[in-house]
Amino acid sequence: MSSAVPRLAVVAAGAMGAAVAKRLTSFGCTVYTNLDGRSEDTRKRAQDAGMIDLSVDELVLKSDWILSILPPRDAVSFAEKIQEVAAKHGRALPSPQTFVDCNAVNPETVKRIAALFSGTSIRFVDAGIIGGPPKGDQNPTFYASAEDVKILDEFTALSKYGLKLSPLKGKGVGIGDASALKMSYAGITKGTTGLYTTMVLAAHASSPATADALMRELQMSQPILLDRLAKTVPPMLPKAYRWIGEMEEIADFVGGSEGDVYRGIAKVYERIEKSIAGDQEDIVMLTKFVEKAKESR
């Protein structure tokens, strides 16, 4: 691997992608993205992060590393697009070049994505991001796994450019294991946020008095749990639309009838998304519940 500062593509320039790009550019890296069809807010984020807007073809031709950081529903289609472009340009691609799937998808999905690059010159790393976007001293962890330890070590070496990278190594570890870790972690954290939301909505549907009594009882008997609810539900609201697909991926990861738990939570996040776009009744109620909980502490 060349000692030169790497050129990376980060797609897309959402909250996480742009923050990751900003961290990389602050360490001197060149970071490309593609802004076709993106909003003015996204374009502003990309500009602030120092990202360079290129066509998908140019992005593939110039990048040593391609980091896919997208909503789960877009992970496969983006990888297919990269594979098609790479096939068109063949030997003109950088060598080595590595595609890193950083999306919240289940192991079977990431193996399907990896298979797209089998037999091509593009190498593959499975990565799962745990934590919020980089900001100040805060850094999410990129857990990574691969079939080739050498490729994994090269990816881990990108830590010198401001990223927090943690390779998964050991007997039997390969593509799918980093995604399995992400699914397990998000199933606990975002899953419990979905459960909190479900039961507050159900209590309020019975009556506002029931919801108030629930809040007071939690304050008396489960203050730690209520504190967690108050901290996780409000920031979830604007992200709910992204978490629908993630819960569906977790459901497939769990499998069987047990996976139905997460299909149900996906429906809760879908309800929140619809409320935000519609009458916002659920959003107002959840916000008031959290405000009362904070006042009662």
Order of alpha helices (4+ residues) and beta strands (2+ residues): beta-alpha-beta-alpha-beta-alpha-beta-alpha-beta-alpha-beta-beta-alpha-beta-alpha-alpha-alpha-alpha-alpha-alpha
